[in-house]
Amino acid sequence: MKRPASILCQTATIGLVLGTLGTTTAIPTSAFAQDLASSALPGGDTTWPDPVGRNVFTHYSANMTFEKRLDFKLGEALFQRLWVTAPTRTKTADGLGPLFNSRACNGCHIRNGRGHPIDENAPDEGATSMLLRLSIPPQTVDQLRDHLDGKIATIPDPVYGGQFQDFSIPGIHAEGRVKVTYQNIDIDLAGGETITLQQPDYQMTDIAYGPLHPDVMVSPRIAPPMIGLGLLEAIPDDVLLAKADPQDTDGDGISGRVNHVWDIAKGQLAIGRFGWKAGMPSLDQQNQNAFQFDIGLSTPLYPNGSGDCTDAQTACLAAPNGNDPEFENLEAHSQITDLVLYYTRNLAPPARPDANAPDVIAGQKIFNGIGCASCHTPSYQLPERLDMIEQSGQVIWPYSDLLLHDMGEGLADHRPEAQASGREWRTPPLWGIGRAKQVDHRAQFLHDGRARTILEAILWHGGEAETSRNAVTMLPPSERRELLAFLKSL
C-alpha cells in the first residue's frame, strides 16, 4: 500500500534529522533510528498524517482505498445515529432501551476519545461517558459450571442486570442515579513536588426497582478511545500467548496472562483482547455487546429486544421493541453491525510529529529503563491478511501486550470477569494518550477516570507495576518531565 505524500514527507524528515542515506529514501542509519522513524507512524500505513485538532481520532485508515471510504462513512453515520423509542415509522432507527446509558455510540465515545467520570459537582448531568458494571457470585450449580467452563463471564444482578442504566424511555423508570465522591491522597515525589490523587467512591442512588443483591460487585468503567482497534485485532493469538508469563518463570516480577472468554459467534473459548479486562474476543462482539447493554438494541449476537431488562422489571419487558421481520427480527441487524465493525476497525492512530524531539527520545529511554515496556509492549509486526487488507502486514506501535496484570489493591474493583480477577486489568494501549485532552478537555485516565493527568495514572500503578511506579517517584524532576514528554508524544 502507498502512503499518503504527507506521511512520506514526515518519514523523510525524521530520517534527515537522524542522519540518513539520501533525501528521498530516508533509510535510517541504526536500529534505534529505524525504530524511531517507524514509531512516528504508530499505525504503519494506516496512520493518519495530521495529528492536530479535536477530530484527530475520527479519520479512516490512511491506506484505505477510495471505494471503501463509503463503507467507512456509512459506519460512521450509524455510530453517530440517535436511536429512538419503538414503535415509529422510522423502523431502521427505533428500538432504544427500554433502559440505556446512551442513545448513540458516540454519546459515550466522544469524538472517539476516552470518556470522563461523573462530575462530582454536577451529578444531575448523569454518567454520559461512563457506566457501572454489575455482577454477583454464582448462585446455582448451573451458573458455577457455566462460569468455570467459560460460557458466562459474569452473573448479572437478578434485578438490575449486568449494567446499571441511568436513562430510560418514557413510561419506564430508569434504574437510578450514580453519584461519585473523592478522597484526596497526597504523594510526595523526589524534588519536592507533591501530587494529589483522587480515591473515588461510587454510590447508586434513587434506586427504582428495590435493593441490589447483597453480594453485588460493582465496577465503574469510562469509555476507552477507539483508535487502532482493527490493528489490535490483527495481532495473532500466538504472539500474545508467547508474551504471557503467568507463573513469572523469568523472575522479572511481571506475570501477564491472557483472559479466555466465550466467543459467541464461534461457540467456543477464545483469547480476550478488548475491554478493560480483555473480556471480549473480537471487535464485532465488543460492538454488539455495547449495542445491547449501552443502548438496549438487539443484534445478531444479542437478539433480546428488551436489552438488559430482567425478569424483575416487568414493565421494561412488556414495552414495545423494534425487532422487525423485515430486518432479521432485530433492531441493529447484520448490515448495521457489519458497517459499524468496518468503521471501528479502521479508525486510524494519528502520527507523532515530535517523536524525534530530544526530550521525547530521552523520555523513551527512561520508559524502557524503568520497566514500563515490560507490559506496554511497544511494537508488533502484523501478518499479511486478505480479510483485513488495511491492517495487513503493518508495523504498529500500540504500547500494550493486551494481557491481564495484577495492578494492586489501589486499582482493584474486586469484580472478576471471565478469568480476570478483581485485581487484574488488561494493559491499555498508549497510542493517542497525548491527544486525549485535545479531543475532549474533560477526558481522564484509568478504567474509571480517577486520574486527571497521565502522571496521576502512573502513580496509581501497583502490584506488578509497583517497582516501575516507585522508580517514577524517585526520578529527578527533569527526568520525570522527559518521561511525560515521551508519553504525551504518543
BAMARBA-82687 format. One line per field, with one value per residue (C-alpha): residue number from 1; residue in one letter; chain; z, y, x. Coordinates in steps of 0.02 Angstrom, whole numbers, always signed. Layout:
pos c(NUM / ...)
code c(a / ...)
unit c(A / ...)
z c(Z / ...)
y c(Y / ...)
x c(X / ...)
REM end
This chain:
pos c(1 / 2 / 3 / 4 / 5 / 6 / 7 / 8 / 9 / 10 / 11 / 12 / 13 / 14 / 15 / 16 / 17 / 18 / 19 / 20 / 21 / 22 / 23 / 24 / 25 / 26 / 27 / 28 / 29 / 30 / 31 / 32 / 33 / 34 / 35 / 36 / 37 / 38 / 39 / 40 / 41 / 42 / 43 / 44 / 45 / 46 / 47 / 48 / 49 / 50 / 51 / 52 / 53 / 54 / 55 / 56 / 57 / 58 / 59 / 60 / 61 / 62 / 63 / 64 / 65 / 66 / 67 / 68 / 69 / 70 / 71 / 72 / 73 / 74 / 75 / 76 / 77 / 78 / 79 / 80 / 81 / 82 / 83 / 84 / 85 / 86 / 87 / 88 / 89 / 90 / 91 / 92 / 93 / 94 / 95 / 96 / 97 / 98 / 99 / 100 / 101 / 102 / 103 / 104 / 105 / 106 / 107 / 108 / 109 / 110 / 111 / 112 / 113 / 114 / 115 / 116 / 117 / 118 / 119 / 120 / 121 / 122 / 123 / 124 / 125 / 126 / 127 / 128 / 129 / 130 / 131 / 132 / 133 / 134 / 135 / 136 / 137 / 138 / 139 / 140 / 141 / 142 / 143 / 144 / 145 / 146 / 147 / 148 / 149 / 150 / 151 / 152 / 153 / 154 / 155 / 156 / 157 / 158 / 159 / 160 / 161 / 162 / 163 / 164 / 165 / 166 / 167 / 168 / 169 / 170 / 171 / 172 / 173 / 174 / 175 / 176 / 177 / 178 / 179 / 180 / 181 / 182 / 183 / 184 / 185 / 186 / 187 / 188 / 189 / 190 / 191 / 192 / 193 / 194 / 195 / 196 / 197 / 198 / 199 / 200 / 201 / 202 / 203 / 204 / 205 / 206 / 207 / 208 / 209 / 210 / 211 / 212 / 213 / 214 / 215 / 216 / 217 / 218 / 219 / 220 / 221 / 222 / 223 / 224 / 225 / 226 / 227 / 228 / 229 / 230 / 231 / 232 / 233 / 234 / 235 / 236 / 237 / 238 / 239 / 240 / 241 / 242 / 243 / 244 / 245 / 246 / 247 / 248 / 249 / 250 / 251 / 252 / 253 / 254 / 255 / 256 / 257 / 258 / 259 / 260 / 261 / 262 / 263 / 264 / 265 / 266 / 267 / 268 / 269 / 270 / 271 / 272 / 273 / 274 / 275 / 276 / 277 / 278 / 279 / 280 / 281 / 282 / 283 / 284 / 285 / 286 / 287 / 288 / 289 / 290 / 291 / 292 / 293 / 294 / 295 / 296 / 297 / 298 / 299 / 300 / 301 / 302 / 303 / 304 / 305 / 306 / 307 / 308 / 309 / 310 / 311 / 312 / 313 / 314 / 315 / 316 / 317 / 318 / 319 / 320 / 321 / 322 / 323 / 324 / 325 / 326 / 327 / 328 / 329 / 330 / 331 / 332 / 333 / 334 / 335 / 336 / 337 / 338 / 339 / 340 / 341 / 342 / 343 / 344 / 345 / 346 / 347 / 348 / 349 / 350 / 351 / 352 / 353 / 354 / 355 / 356 / 357 / 358 / 359 / 360 / 361 / 362 / 363 / 364 / 365 / 366 / 367 / 368 / 369 / 370 / 371 / 372 / 373 / 374 / 375 / 376 / 377 / 378 / 379 / 380 / 381 / 382 / 383 / 384 / 385 / 386 / 387 / 388 / 389 / 390 / 391 / 392 / 393 / 394 / 395 / 396 / 397 / 398 / 399 / 400 / 401 / 402 / 403 / 404 / 405 / 406 / 407 / 408 / 409 / 410 / 411 / 412 / 413 / 414 / 415 / 416 / 417 / 418 / 419 / 420 / 421 / 422 / 423 / 424 / 425 / 426 / 427 / 428 / 429 / 430 / 431 / 432 / 433 / 434 / 435 / 436 / 437 / 438 / 439 / 440 / 441 / 442 / 443 / 444 / 445 / 446 / 447 / 448 / 449 / 450 / 451 / 452 / 453 / 454 / 455 / 456 / 457 / 458 / 459 / 460 / 461 / 462 / 463 / 464 / 465 / 466 / 467 / 468 / 469 / 470 / 471 / 472 / 473 / 474 / 475 / 476 / 477 / 478 / 479 / 480 / 481 / 482 / 483 / 484 / 485 / 486 / 487 / 488 / 489 / 490)
code c(m / k / r / p / a / s / i / l / c / q / t / a / t / i / g / l / v / l / g / t / l / g / t / t / t / a / i / p / t / s / a / f / a / q / d / l / a / s / s / a / l / p / g / g / d / t / t / w / p / d / p / v / g / r / n / v / f / t / h / y / s / a / n / m / t / f / e / k / r / l / d / f / k / l / g / e / a / l / f / q / r / l / w / v / t / a / p / t / r / t / k / t / a / d / g / l / g / p / l / f / n / s / r / a / c / n / g / c / h / i / r / n / g / r / g / h / p / i / d / e / n / a / p / d / e / g / a / t / s / m / l / l / r / l / s / i / p / p / q / t / v / d / q / l / r / d / h / l / d / g / k / i / a / t / i / p / d / p / v / y / g / g / q / f / q / d / f / s / i / p / g / i / h / a / e / g / r / v / k / v / t / y / q / n / i / d / i / d / l / a / g / g / e / t / i / t / l / q / q / p / d / y / q / m / t / d / i / a / y / g / p / l / h / p / d / v / m / v / s / p / r / i / a / p / p / m / i / g / l / g / l / l / e / a / i / p / d / d / v / l / l / a / k / a / d / p / q / d / t / d / g / d / g / i / s / g / r / v / n / h / v / w / d / i / a / k / g / q / l / a / i / g / r / f / g / w / k / a / g / m / p / s / l / d / q / q / n / q / n / a / f / q / f / d / i / g / l / s / t / p / l / y / p / n / g / s / g / d / c / t / d / a / q / t / a / c / l / a / a / p / n / g / n / d / p / e / f / e / n / l / e / a / h / s / q / i / t / d / l / v / l / y / y / t / r / n / l / a / p / p / a / r / p / d / a / n / a / p / d / v / i / a / g / q / k / i / f / n / g / i / g / c / a / s / c / h / t / p / s / y / q / l / p / e / r / l / d / m / i / e / q / s / g / q / v / i / w / p / y / s / d / l / l / l / h / d / m / g / e / g / l / a / d / h / r / p / e / a / q / a / s / g / r / e / w / r / t / p / p / l / w / g / i / g / r / a / k / q / v / d / h / r / a / q / f / l / h / d / g / r / a / r / t / i / l / e / a / i / l / w / h / g / g / e / a / e / t / s / r / n / a / v / t / m / l / p / p / s / e / r / r / e / l / l / a / f / l / k / s / l)
unit c(A / A / A / A / A / A / A / A / A / A / A / A / A / A / A / A / A / A / A / A / A / A / A / A / A / A / A / A / A / A / A / A / A / A / A / A / A / A / A / A / A / A / A / A / A / A / A / A / A / A / A / A / A / A / A / A / A / A / A / A / A / A / A / A / A / A / A / A / A / A / A / A / A / A / A / A / A / A / A / A / A / A / A / A / A / A / A / A / A / A / A / A / A / A / A / A / A / A / A / A / A / A / A / A / A / A / A / A / A / A / A / A / A / A / A / A / A / A / A / A / A / A / A / A / A / A / A / A / A / A / A / A / A / A / A / A / A / A / A / A / A / A / A / A / A / A / A / A / A / A / A / A / A / A / A / A / A / A / A / A / A / A / A / A / A / A / A / A / A / A / A / A / A / A / A / A / A / A / A / A / A / A / A / A / A / A / A / A / A / A / A / A / A / A / A / A / A / A / A / A / A / A / A / A / A / A / A / A / A / A / A / A / A / A / A / A / A / A / A / A / A / A / A / A / A / A / A / A / A / A / A / A / A / A / A / A / A / A / A / A / A / A / A / A / A / A / A / A / A / A / A / A / A / A / A / A / A / A / A / A / A / A / A / A / A / A / A / A / A / A / A / A / A / A / A / A / A / A / A / A / A / A / A / A / A / A / A / A / A / A / A / A / A / A / A / A / A / A / A / A / A / A / A / A / A / A / A / A / A / A / A / A / A / A / A / A / A / A / A / A / A / A / A / A / A / A / A / A / A / A / A / A / A / A / A / A / A / A / A / A / A / A / A / A / A / A / A / A / A / A / A / A / A / A / A / A / A / A / A / A / A / A / A / A / A / A / A / A / A / A / A / A / A / A / A / A / A / A / A / A / A / A / A / A / A / A / A / A / A / A / A / A / A / A / A / A / A / A / A / A / A / A / A / A / A / A / A / A / A / A / A / A / A / A / A / A / A / A / A / A / A / A / A / A / A / A / A / A / A / A / A / A / A / A / A / A / A / A / A / A / A / A / A / A / A / A / A / A / A / A / A / A / A / A / A / A / A / A / A / A / A / A / A / A / A / A / A / A / A / A / A / A / A / A / A / A / A / A / A / A / A / A / A / A / A / A / A / A / A / A)
z c(+0 / -40 / +100 / +80 / +22 / +189 / +282 / +160 / +187 / +376 / +371 / +260 / +380 / +528 / +429 / +383 / +564 / +618 / +475 / +329 / +163 / +37 / +47 / -36 / +29 / +213 / +263 / +448 / +498 / +654 / +728 / +853 / +716 / +615 / +763 / +793 / +615 / +620 / +788 / +718 / +617 / +756 / +640 / +499 / +333 / +418 / +516 / +489 / +445 / +529 / +719 / +771 / +802 / +907 / +772 / +766 / +813 / +681 / +522 / +416 / +387 / +275 / +159 / +133 / -49 / -113 / -145 / +38 / +109 / +78 / +194 / +324 / +311 / +322 / +477 / +549 / +521 / +612 / +752 / +773 / +749 / +887 / +917 / +962 / +1056 / +965 / +877 / +749 / +561 / +553 / +582 / +545 / +693 / +830 / +974 / +1101 / +1276 / +1367 / +1486 / +1420 / +1457 / +1293 / +1136 / +1020 / +1015 / +1008 / +1158 / +1263 / +1141 / +1116 / +951 / +975 / +1125 / +1304 / +1425 / +1589 / +1758 / +1829 / +1884 / +2074 / +2072 / +1937 / +1970 / +1881 / +1714 / +1728 / +1679 / +1497 / +1456 / +1597 / +1671 / +1813 / +1776 / +1898 / +1940 / +2082 / +2126 / +2050 / +2143 / +2069 / +2014 / +1832 / +1848 / +1930 / +1795 / +1652 / +1734 / +1758 / +1579 / +1519 / +1440 / +1552 / +1606 / +1746 / +1834 / +1821 / +1968 / +1970 / +1974 / +1890 / +1764 / +1705 / +1694 / +1792 / +1670 / +1724 / +1573 / +1508 / +1380 / +1429 / +1545 / +1612 / +1768 / +1749 / +1870 / +1970 / +1975 / +2002 / +2124 / +2149 / +2289 / +2310 / +2450 / +2420 / +2438 / +2433 / +2354 / +2378 / +2232 / +2225 / +2202 / +2322 / +2213 / +2289 / +2183 / +2247 / +2191 / +2196 / +2275 / +2206 / +2296 / +2190 / +2252 / +2164 / +2222 / +2186 / +2160 / +2065 / +2073 / +2251 / +2331 / +2239 / +2279 / +2446 / +2362 / +2210 / +2139 / +2052 / +1926 / +1857 / +1678 / +1567 / +1378 / +1306 / +1149 / +983 / +876 / +811 / +863 / +699 / +715 / +889 / +822 / +690 / +817 / +809 / +960 / +967 / +986 / +1139 / +1211 / +1185 / +1283 / +1428 / +1581 / +1710 / +1828 / +1808 / +1753 / +1704 / +1878 / +1820 / +1929 / +1778 / +1758 / +1619 / +1558 / +1430 / +1475 / +1395 / +1357 / +1263 / +1078 / +1041 / +852 / +859 / +1010 / +1095 / +1208 / +1131 / +1188 / +1251 / +1194 / +1203 / +1355 / +1517 / +1574 / +1400 / +1416 / +1230 / +1100 / +944 / +896 / +823 / +988 / +1082 / +969 / +980 / +1169 / +1179 / +1066 / +1181 / +1354 / +1324 / +1205 / +1228 / +1048 / +985 / +869 / +784 / +936 / +1065 / +994 / +1151 / +1104 / +1287 / +1310 / +1490 / +1564 / +1695 / +1746 / +1897 / +1781 / +1710 / +1632 / +1546 / +1471 / +1416 / +1324 / +1132 / +1047 / +872 / +819 / +643 / +524 / +384 / +468 / +529 / +676 / +753 / +793 / +742 / +606 / +524 / +391 / +530 / +639 / +488 / +439 / +618 / +628 / +473 / +543 / +715 / +638 / +534 / +650 / +620 / +753 / +721 / +676 / +805 / +732 / +885 / +900 / +872 / +991 / +1113 / +1271 / +1193 / +1149 / +1325 / +1398 / +1291 / +1360 / +1538 / +1497 / +1440 / +1577 / +1724 / +1654 / +1583 / +1417 / +1506 / +1497 / +1374 / +1231 / +1105 / +933 / +828 / +651 / +590 / +469 / +294 / +297 / +148 / +260 / +340 / +197 / +282 / +434 / +335 / +358 / +458 / +590 / +734 / +898 / +1021 / +1181 / +1252 / +1273 / +1287 / +1436 / +1611 / +1752 / +1939 / +1965 / +2154 / +2283 / +2242 / +2071 / +2114 / +2078 / +2164 / +2020 / +1920 / +1734 / +1648 / +1705 / +1757 / +1945 / +2037 / +2041 / +1858 / +1711 / +1530 / +1484 / +1394 / +1230 / +1250 / +1070 / +1062 / +1250 / +1223 / +1115 / +1243 / +1310 / +1134 / +1083 / +1242 / +1381 / +1506 / +1462 / +1607 / +1631 / +1701 / +1695 / +1800 / +1751 / +1926 / +1856 / +1792 / +1718 / +1646 / +1798 / +1916 / +1814 / +1835 / +2023 / +2041 / +1972 / +2097 / +2100 / +1957 / +1910 / +2084 / +2052 / +1896 / +1987 / +2130 / +2006 / +1936 / +2109 / +2131 / +1963 / +1966 / +1909 / +1743 / +1701 / +1756 / +1635 / +1497 / +1534 / +1524 / +1364 / +1286 / +1343 / +1284 / +1114 / +1087)
y c(+0 / +175 / +300 / +474 / +602 / +692 / +533 / +502 / +679 / +657 / +496 / +578 / +725 / +609 / +516 / +677 / +733 / +567 / +561 / +452 / +397 / +516 / +634 / +530 / +353 / +406 / +248 / +259 / +226 / +122 / +4 / +137 / +265 / +141 / +110 / +296 / +329 / +185 / +236 / +407 / +312 / +210 / +128 / +94 / +138 / +162 / +312 / +475 / +607 / +759 / +744 / +902 / +955 / +895 / +768 / +684 / +514 / +516 / +481 / +324 / +214 / +316 / +167 / +136 / +129 / +264 / +134 / +77 / +252 / +248 / +97 / +192 / +345 / +239 / +153 / +324 / +382 / +229 / +254 / +430 / +383 / +437 / +289 / +320 / +231 / +96 / +92 / +230 / +246 / +250 / +65 / +67 / +182 / +127 / +7 / +115 / +41 / +24 / +51 / +127 / +226 / +321 / +349 / +334 / +255 / +423 / +480 / +388 / +387 / +574 / +606 / +428 / +481 / +421 / +458 / +552 / +514 / +595 / +774 / +771 / +946 / +914 / +741 / +782 / +780 / +590 / +469 / +521 / +427 / +303 / +163 / +38 / -147 / -262 / -446 / -570 / -733 / -892 / -938 / -1109 / -1264 / -1224 / -1047 / -1110 / -1242 / -1120 / -993 / -1120 / -1181 / -1001 / -991 / -846 / -714 / -641 / -674 / -522 / -445 / -530 / -363 / -236 / -349 / -336 / -147 / -3 / +105 / +282 / +326 / +252 / +277 / +368 / +265 / +160 / +205 / +221 / +108 / +255 / +383 / +369 / +480 / +492 / +572 / +579 / +566 / +652 / +559 / +656 / +576 / +653 / +647 / +670 / +853 / +918 / +900 / +834 / +757 / +737 / +580 / +557 / +397 / +379 / +310 / +267 / +258 / +211 / +324 / +340 / +152 / +114 / -75 / -123 / -171 / -237 / -412 / -412 / -484 / -369 / -320 / -152 / -94 / +84 / +100 / +251 / +236 / +191 / +276 / +197 / +216 / +68 / -67 / -162 / -163 / -239 / -369 / -418 / -465 / -657 / -759 / -849 / -683 / -641 / -816 / -805 / -641 / -714 / -774 / -818 / -905 / -772 / -904 / -773 / -694 / -516 / -487 / -474 / -615 / -562 / -687 / -698 / -694 / -837 / -783 / -851 / -811 / -810 / -819 / -969 / -1053 / -1083 / -1005 / -878 / -754 / -592 / -431 / -293 / -206 / -151 / -332 / -408 / -476 / -478 / -593 / -491 / -313 / -369 / -446 / -293 / -180 / -288 / -303 / -113 / -102 / -221 / -157 / +26 / +70 / -75 / -137 / -315 / -377 / -542 / -597 / -521 / -539 / -486 / -337 / -286 / -257 / -278 / -287 / -425 / -534 / -419 / -270 / -322 / -154 / -148 / -321 / -276 / -117 / -123 / -160 / -129 / -310 / -319 / -469 / -352 / -329 / -504 / -479 / -365 / -182 / -169 / -301 / -375 / -240 / -111 / -210 / -251 / -68 / -15 / -152 / -86 / +91 / +46 / -69 / +74 / +224 / +274 / +317 / +491 / +523 / +577 / +732 / +756 / +576 / +631 / +779 / +764 / +763 / +633 / +519 / +539 / +500 / +345 / +279 / +311 / +223 / +69 / +80 / +78 / -71 / +10 / -80 / -248 / -231 / -88 / -186 / -53 / -132 / -279 / -339 / -391 / -537 / -523 / -541 / -543 / -519 / -359 / -275 / -107 / -190 / -322 / -325 / -165 / -123 / -46 / +40 / +22 / +4 / -140 / -327 / -345 / -459 / -459 / -396 / -381 / -192 / -196 / -158 / +27 / -5 / -165 / -168 / -338 / -396 / -546 / -554 / -722 / -775 / -599 / -571 / -418 / -351 / -382 / -263 / -275 / -166 / -19 / +37 / +205 / +266 / +430 / +460 / +627 / +685 / +641 / +817 / +887 / +777 / +816 / +928 / +825 / +662 / +570 / +413 / +236 / +122 / +237 / +405 / +440 / +506 / +684 / +678 / +548 / +567 / +530 / +373 / +315 / +345 / +232 / +84 / -55 / -243 / -298 / -115 / -56 / -60 / +48 / +164 / +187 / +223 / +365 / +442 / +438 / +515 / +688 / +816 / +842 / +656 / +645 / +786 / +691 / +534 / +633 / +717 / +546 / +487 / +648 / +623 / +458)
x c(+0 / +62 / +74 / -2 / +125 / +120 / +170 / +311 / +372 / +361 / +462 / +591 / +604 / +633 / +764 / +855 / +860 / +933 / +1057 / +1005 / +1073 / +996 / +850 / +714 / +737 / +752 / +847 / +894 / +1074 / +1041 / +913 / +863 / +842 / +742 / +627 / +612 / +559 / +435 / +362 / +319 / +187 / +105 / -21 / +100 / +22 / -147 / -78 / -170 / -39 / -119 / -103 / -196 / -375 / -521 / -567 / -396 / -471 / -608 / -508 / -506 / -353 / -240 / -211 / -397 / -450 / -566 / -702 / -704 / -721 / -908 / -924 / -823 / -935 / -1092 / -1023 / -982 / -1162 / -1228 / -1103 / -1173 / -1357 / -1476 / -1591 / -1773 / -1910 / -2010 / -2127 / -2101 / -2118 / -1928 / -1908 / -1723 / -1687 / -1807 / -1788 / -1696 / -1691 / -1806 / -1659 / -1499 / -1341 / -1333 / -1438 / -1288 / -1116 / -1031 / -1131 / -1001 / -855 / -848 / -758 / -693 / -590 / -589 / -730 / -735 / -814 / -968 / -939 / -943 / -1015 / -1145 / -1218 / -1382 / -1291 / -1282 / -1145 / -1131 / -971 / -954 / -1058 / -1063 / -1045 / -1137 / -1119 / -1139 / -1052 / -1127 / -1286 / -1327 / -1234 / -1276 / -1209 / -1050 / -1025 / -1053 / -939 / -799 / -822 / -806 / -978 / -1029 / -904 / -1010 / -1176 / -1291 / -1382 / -1553 / -1645 / -1530 / -1443 / -1264 / -1258 / -1334 / -1434 / -1474 / -1583 / -1746 / -1883 / -2045 / -2155 / -2012 / -1914 / -1726 / -1634 / -1568 / -1430 / -1243 / -1150 / -962 / -862 / -674 / -548 / -382 / -217 / -53 / +101 / +274 / +395 / +582 / +625 / +493 / +338 / +176 / +38 / -139 / -230 / -419 / -487 / -665 / -816 / -969 / -1146 / -1308 / -1449 / -1636 / -1643 / -1805 / -1828 / -1788 / -1622 / -1473 / -1413 / -1319 / -1164 / -1167 / -997 / -983 / -853 / -854 / -791 / -761 / -768 / -597 / -526 / -573 / -417 / -318 / -441 / -428 / -239 / -252 / -372 / -244 / -110 / -101 / -153 / +15 / +105 / +0 / +25 / +213 / +216 / +115 / +209 / +75 / +197 / +333 / +457 / +585 / +578 / +554 / +402 / +286 / +160 / +43 / -85 / -223 / -406 / -502 / -680 / -830 / -838 / -1025 / -1006 / -888 / -969 / -802 / -672 / -555 / -423 / -498 / -417 / -549 / -620 / -538 / -519 / -497 / -674 / -716 / -634 / -674 / -713 / -879 / -934 / -873 / -978 / -1133 / -1118 / -1115 / -1269 / -1362 / -1311 / -1268 / -1411 / -1532 / -1530 / -1546 / -1408 / -1363 / -1260 / -1378 / -1555 / -1650 / -1760 / -1777 / -1591 / -1533 / -1710 / -1726 / -1873 / -1898 / -1927 / -2095 / -2143 / -1975 / -2001 / -2178 / -2126 / -2130 / -1966 / -1901 / -1873 / -1944 / -1955 / -1904 / -1735 / -1689 / -1810 / -1679 / -1656 / -1473 / -1467 / -1313 / -1294 / -1285 / -1164 / -1053 / -1038 / -1004 / -872 / -785 / -790 / -723 / -592 / -521 / -509 / -329 / -200 / -127 / +54 / +184 / +270 / +381 / +441 / +622 / +623 / +770 / +663 / +547 / +692 / +763 / +592 / +576 / +740 / +678 / +513 / +609 / +739 / +617 / +521 / +363 / +389 / +378 / +188 / +167 / +245 / +297 / +275 / +215 / +239 / +67 / +48 / -22 / -212 / -327 / -480 / -411 / -321 / -291 / -212 / -118 / +71 / +83 / +214 / +117 / +162 / +17 / +120 / +17 / +34 / -157 / -128 / -201 / -91 / -116 / -118 / -129 / -261 / -271 / -347 / -441 / -628 / -648 / -758 / -695 / -735 / -713 / -538 / -485 / -478 / -538 / -359 / -316 / -332 / -283 / -134 / -216 / -136 / -49 / -58 / -152 / -140 / -56 / -203 / -338 / -365 / -356 / -503 / -603 / -538 / -640 / -552 / -472 / -369 / -377 / -529 / -638 / -565 / -499 / -334 / -343 / -169 / -51 / +62 / -83 / -121 / +59 / +54 / -98 / +0 / +31 / +51 / +162 / +192 / +240 / +427 / +409 / +289 / +412 / +551 / +446 / +426 / +615 / +660 / +739 / +609 / +698 / +692 / +510 / +470 / +560 / +459 / +298 / +356 / +375 / +203 / +122 / +204 / +113)
REM end
